[in-house]
Amino acid sequence: MLERVVREAYRREQLPPLLLWTLAADGMHAWYAMLRKGLTPVLGSRERAEDEIAKAAAIGYRKRWDRLVERHPRLAGDEARAAQVLGALTMVARDPKRRAWPFRGLPGAPPTRRRDHLALEWRLLRDVPVIDRWHEVTTHLGEILIALTQTLPAALPVGANAALGQICFEGGRASAERAKAMFSLPDRPESAIEVLRMSEYVFRVNPHHWHEADAAANTGMIEGTACPWFTSPGWSMMHCGIFGQFQAGISSVFGLRYQLTKTIPKHGGTTCRIDLRPLKRKDGTVAGMASD
């Protein structure tokens, strides 16, 4: 019963702002954990992976702090204040042992006790509407990816961006496998689109969108009004491609190949589009078709 309610809420894209904020905060920390897991073997240690991620996070968070203070001058303060406020926005106090480490690159520390988090919310965040908190957290993902593509090559001179893309692909595949099992989804383009829209919805990708699916041809498409990141300085088609690997991982679980066919950074206009096509197996047959 609960699974049906959750699925329908996602399908209708009618989750309340408080839940969307929570899901985005959870998604940020899941992404950090995913990055750490993927970068640990290529960088040689978990600690080194955390340090590299925290370095990029500090750059991204500083950019967001300046913009946040412009919109909400009451928040103004030094970088220690930034760590407190941004840590509260990403709900570090919900699980400080797992959530505090990405803030190592900033002086000060986010609130790690629930009462300190609530006091900070009351003192500083009470004038920031919950929907604005959700909107702010959704921008962090892109800003930190921009920073990672700038800083990680120093630690990983060859294949840094490819490593990020592979990490995103594996994360998308794991996410889709969980959703597929939870909702008993069949291998159809409608299922892939449904799961693709879950993460897109939470992180405000294609907020105004339309889609089509052809079960007979095993194809589909989504087109919509982009994401919160493409206007940020430093964003390029490369970043679209890295994040697109998360969506490619989702699509692969349903036997489909994800293709980013139109992006605003490359093609201009006001929308981005992805197309889904049958995925060829290693033996040359196509997913969704019986082999001889």
Residue pairs with C-beta under 8 A, 6 or more apart in sequence:
3 182
3 183
7 183
9 15
10 194
10 197
10 198
10 201
11 194
11 197
13 197
13 201
15 23
15 201
17 129
17 130
17 131
17 134
18 130
20 131
20 134
20 202
21 130
21 131
21 133
21 134
21 137
22 91
23 202
24 134
24 137
24 138
24 202
24 203
25 89
25 90
25 91
25 94
25 137
26 91
27 141
27 199
27 202
27 203
28 90
28 137
28 140
28 141
29 90
29 95
29 98
29 99
29 102
30 171
31 141
31 171
32 53
32 57
32 101
32 102
33 98
34 167
34 168
34 170
34 171
35 49
35 53
35 148
35 164
35 167
36 46
36 49
36 50
36 53
37 167
38 163
38 166
38 167
38 170
39 49
39 52
39 53
39 156
39 163
39 167
40 46
40 48
40 49
42 156
42 163
43 49
43 52
43 155
43 156
48 155
50 101
50 102
50 104
51 104
52 148
52 151
52 152
52 155
53 102
53 148
54 101
54 102
54 103
54 104
54 105
55 105
55 147
55 151
56 144
56 147
56 148
56 150
56 151
56 152
57 102
57 103
57 105
57 144
57 147
58 103
58 104
58 105
58 106
59 105
59 143
59 144
59 147
59 150
59 151
60 140
60 143
60 144
60 146
60 147
61 82
61 83
61 86
61 103
61 105
61 106
61 140
61 143
61 144
62 79
62 82
62 106
63 143
63 232
64 86
64 136
64 139
64 140
64 143
65 79
65 82
65 85
65 86
68 75
68 85
68 86
68 136
69 75
69 76
71 132
72 127
72 128
74 124
74 127
75 81
75 85
75 124
75 128
77 85
78 107
78 108
79 106
79 107
79 108
80 106
80 107
80 108
80 109
81 108
82 106
82 108
83 103
83 106
83 107
83 108
83 109
83 110
84 108
84 109
84 110
84 111
84 120
84 124
85 120
85 124
85 125
86 103
86 106
86 110
86 140
87 93
87 100
87 103
87 109
87 110
87 111
88 110
88 111
88 117
88 120
88 121
88 124
88 125
89 125
89 133
89 136
89 137
90 99
90 110
90 137
90 140
91 99
91 117
92 99
92 100
92 103
92 110
92 111
92 112
92 117
93 110
93 111
93 112
93 113
93 114
93 116
93 117
96 110
96 112
96 113
99 110
100 109
100 110
100 112
103 109
103 110
111 117
111 119
111 120
125 133
128 136
135 204
135 228
138 202
138 203
138 204
138 228
139 228
139 229
139 232
141 203
141 229
142 227
142 228
142 229
142 230
142 232
142 235
142 239
142 243
143 229
143 232
145 164
145 229
145 239
145 242
145 243
146 229
146 232
146 234
146 235
146 239
148 164
149 160
149 161
149 164
149 238
149 239
149 242
150 234
152 160
152 163
152 164
153 160
153 161
156 163
161 238
161 242
164 242
165 241
165 242
165 245
166 245
168 242
168 243
168 245
168 246
168 249
169 245
169 246
169 248
169 249
169 252
170 249
171 246
171 249
172 245
172 246
172 247
172 248
172 249
172 250
172 251
172 252
173 249
173 250
173 252
173 253
174 249
175 195
175 199
175 246
175 249
175 250
176 192
176 195
176 249
176 250
176 251
176 252
176 253
176 254
177 253
179 185
179 195
179 198
180 191
180 195
180 253
180 254
185 191
185 194
185 195
185 254
187 254
187 255
187 287
187 288
188 213
188 215
188 218
188 254
189 213
189 214
189 215
189 218
189 219
189 220
189 254
189 256
189 276
190 213
190 215
190 220
191 254
192 220
192 250
192 251
192 253
192 254
192 256
192 276
193 211
193 213
193 220
193 222
193 276
195 250
195 253
195 254
196 222
196 247
196 250
196 251
196 274
197 209
197 211
197 222
199 205
199 246
199 247
199 250
200 206
200 209
200 222
200 224
203 227
203 228
204 227
204 228
205 224
205 226
205 227
205 228
206 222
206 223
206 224
206 225
206 226
206 227
206 272
207 224
207 225
208 224
208 225
209 222
209 223
209 224
209 225
210 222
210 223
210 224
211 220
211 221
211 222
211 223
212 220
212 221
213 219
213 220
214 220
218 255
218 256
218 277
218 278
218 286
218 287
218 288
218 289
219 275
219 276
219 277
219 278
220 256
220 275
220 276
221 273
221 274
221 275
221 276
222 273
222 274
223 262
223 271
223 272
223 273
223 274
224 271
224 272
225 270
225 271
225 272
226 263
226 264
226 270
226 271
226 272
227 272
229 235
229 239
230 240
230 263
230 264
230 265
235 265
236 265
237 263
237 265
237 266
240 260
240 263
240 265
240 266
240 272
241 260
244 258
244 260
244 274
247 258
247 274
248 257
248 258
250 258
251 257
251 258
251 276
251 279
252 258
252 279
255 278
255 279
255 287
255 288
256 276
256 277
256 278
256 279
256 287
257 276
257 277
257 278
257 279
257 280
258 274
258 276
259 274
259 275
259 276
259 277
260 272
260 273
260 274
261 273
261 274
261 275
262 269
262 271
262 272
262 273
263 272
264 270
264 271
264 272
278 286
278 287
278 288
278 289
279 286
279 287
280 286
280 287
281 287
281 291
283 291
285 291
